[in-house]
Amino acid sequence: MKLFHDPAQQVEKFSSHVYIIHYFSVEINISLQIEKIALQNEKCFRNSEKRREIKRFVY
Protein backbone atom coordinates (compact mmCIF):
# COMPACT_ATOMS: atom_id res chain seq x y z
CA MET A 1 0.00 0.00 0.00
CA LYS A 2 2.17 2.83 -1.24
CA LEU A 3 -0.74 5.32 -1.35
CA PHE A 4 -1.20 5.49 2.43
CA HIS A 5 2.43 5.21 3.51
CA ASP A 6 2.37 8.83 4.71
CA PRO A 7 -1.22 9.97 5.29
CA ALA A 8 -0.17 13.36 6.68
CA GLN A 9 1.58 14.20 3.42
CA GLN A 10 -1.47 13.08 1.41
CA VAL A 11 -3.75 15.32 3.46
CA GLU A 12 -1.34 18.25 3.19
CA LYS A 13 -1.19 17.94 -0.62
CA PHE A 14 -4.95 17.66 -0.88
CA SER A 15 -5.64 20.65 1.39
CA SER A 16 -3.15 22.82 -0.50
CA HIS A 17 -4.91 21.96 -3.78
CA VAL A 18 -8.28 22.84 -2.25
CA TYR A 19 -6.82 26.08 -0.91
CA ILE A 20 -5.49 27.03 -4.37
CA ILE A 21 -8.85 26.27 -6.01
CA HIS A 22 -10.66 28.28 -3.33
CA TYR A 23 -8.22 31.19 -3.79
CA PHE A 24 -8.81 31.28 -7.54
CA SER A 25 -12.59 31.10 -7.15
CA VAL A 26 -12.45 34.01 -4.70
CA GLU A 27 -10.28 36.00 -7.14
CA ILE A 28 -12.70 35.31 -10.01
CA ASN A 29 -15.66 36.26 -7.81
CA ILE A 30 -14.04 39.56 -6.84
CA SER A 31 -13.16 40.44 -10.43
CA LEU A 32 -16.72 39.66 -11.54
CA GLN A 33 -18.11 41.90 -8.81
CA ILE A 34 -15.74 44.70 -9.86
CA GLU A 35 -16.88 44.30 -13.47
CA LYS A 36 -20.53 44.41 -12.39
CA ILE A 37 -19.91 47.61 -10.41
CA ALA A 38 -18.08 49.14 -13.35
CA LEU A 39 -21.00 48.34 -15.67
CA GLN A 40 -23.47 49.85 -13.20
CA ASN A 41 -21.35 52.99 -12.94
CA GLU A 42 -21.19 53.20 -16.73
CA LYS A 43 -24.99 52.88 -16.94
CA CYS A 44 -25.43 55.61 -14.33
CA PHE A 45 -22.97 57.83 -16.19
CA ARG A 46 -24.75 57.28 -19.51
CA ASN A 47 -28.11 58.02 -17.91
CA SER A 48 -26.80 61.26 -16.44
CA GLU A 49 -25.34 62.17 -19.85
CA LYS A 50 -28.74 61.51 -21.45
CA ARG A 51 -30.42 63.69 -18.82
CA ARG A 52 -27.92 66.45 -19.59
CA GLU A 53 -28.69 66.14 -23.29
CA ILE A 54 -32.42 66.36 -22.58
CA LYS A 55 -31.90 69.40 -20.35
CA ARG A 56 -29.83 71.02 -23.08
CA PHE A 57 -32.69 70.54 -25.51
CA VAL A 58 -35.30 71.75 -23.02
CA TYR A 59 -33.50 74.93 -21.96
LUMVEXNU-503898 format. One line per 5 residues: number of its first residue (from 0); for each residue x, y, z of N, C-alpha, C. Coordinates in steps of 0.02 Angstrom, whole numbers. Example, Ala and Ser with C-alpha at 12.3 -4.5 7.8 and 13.67 -1.06 7.14 Angstrom:
REM residues 2
0> 660:-284:390:615:-225:390:660:-165:390  642:-112:354:684:-53:357:645:2:394
REM end
This chain:
REM residues 59
0> 43:-60:0:0:0:0:44:62:0  64:84:-58:108:141:-62:69:207:-53  5:205:-69:-37:266:-68:-42:295:3  -49:251:53:-60:274:121:2:269:164  62:269:133:121:260:175:136:323:217
5> 112:381:195:119:442:236:54:482:230  4:466:271:-61:499:265:-58:574:277  -13:596:320:-9:668:334:10:706:271  57:678:233:79:710:171:22:712:120  -16:657:116:-73:654:70:-123:710:87
10> -139:715:151:-188:766:173:-161:836:158  -98:847:171:-67:912:160:-73:931:86  -55:884:41:-59:897:-31:-131:914:-50  -178:874:-27:-248:883:-44:-272:951:-20  -257:969:42:-282:1032:70:-251:1092:33
15> -188:1085:12:-158:1141:-25:-191:1150:-93  -210:1094:-125:-245:1098:-189:-313:1132:-179  -348:1112:-127:-414:1142:-113:-406:1216:-99  -353:1234:-62:-341:1304:-46:-329:1344:-110  -289:1317:-156:-274:1352:-219:-339:1362:-259
20> -380:1308:-263:-442:1313:-300:-487:1366:-269  -492:1366:-203:-533:1414:-166:-507:1485:-180  -441:1494:-179:-411:1560:-190:-430:1586:-259  -424:1542:-309:-441:1564:-377:-515:1581:-384  -558:1541:-352:-630:1555:-357:-646:1621:-324
25> -612:1636:-269:-622:1701:-235:-599:1757:-280  -541:1749:-312:-514:1800:-357:-563:1813:-414  -589:1759:-444:-635:1766:-500:-698:1802:-477  -723:1782:-419:-783:1813:-390:-773:1888:-382  -716:1907:-354:-702:1978:-342:-699:2016:-408
30> -664:1986:-458:-658:2022:-522:-726:2029:-556  -769:1978:-548:-836:1983:-577:-876:2038:-543  -870:2043:-477:-905:2095:-440:-881:2164:-462  -815:2171:-471:-787:2235:-493:-814:2253:-562  -817:2203:-607:-844:2215:-674:-916:2237:-670
35> -956:2204:-627:-1026:2220:-620:-1034:2293:-596  -993:2312:-547:-996:2381:-520:-977:2430:-575  -926:2413:-614:-904:2457:-668:-960:2467:-719  -994:2412:-736:-1050:2417:-783:-1106:2460:-755  -1121:2451:-691:-1174:2492:-660:-1154:2566:-661
40> -1091:2580:-646:-1068:2650:-647:-1073:2678:-717  -1056:2638:-768:-1059:2660:-837:-1132:2676:-855  -1178:2632:-834:-1249:2644:-847:-1272:2709:-815  -1253:2719:-752:-1271:2781:-717:-1243:2841:-753  -1181:2836:-775:-1148:2892:-810:-1185:2907:-875
45> -1202:2854:-913:-1237:2864:-976:-1305:2896:-964  -1340:2872:-911:-1406:2901:-896:-1400:2975:-879  -1349:2992:-840:-1340:3063:-822:-1322:3104:-884  -1283:3074:-930:-1267:3108:-992:-1330:3120:-1033  -1374:3069:-1036:-1437:3076:-1072:-1479:3131:-1042
50> -1482:3132:-975:-1521:3185:-941:-1494:3253:-959  -1427:3259:-961:-1396:3322:-979:-1416:3343:-1050  -1415:3293:-1095:-1435:3307:-1164:-1506:3333:-1167  -1550:3299:-1130:-1621:3318:-1129:-1628:3389:-1102  -1592:3403:-1047:-1595:3470:-1017:-1571:3523:-1068
55> -1519:3505:-1105:-1491:3551:-1154:-1544:3568:-1207  -1583:3516:-1225:-1635:3527:-1275:-1693:3568:-1246  -1707:3554:-1183:-1765:3587:-1151:-1751:3661:-1140  -1690:3676:-1114:-1675:3746:-1098:-1643:3782:-1157
REM end
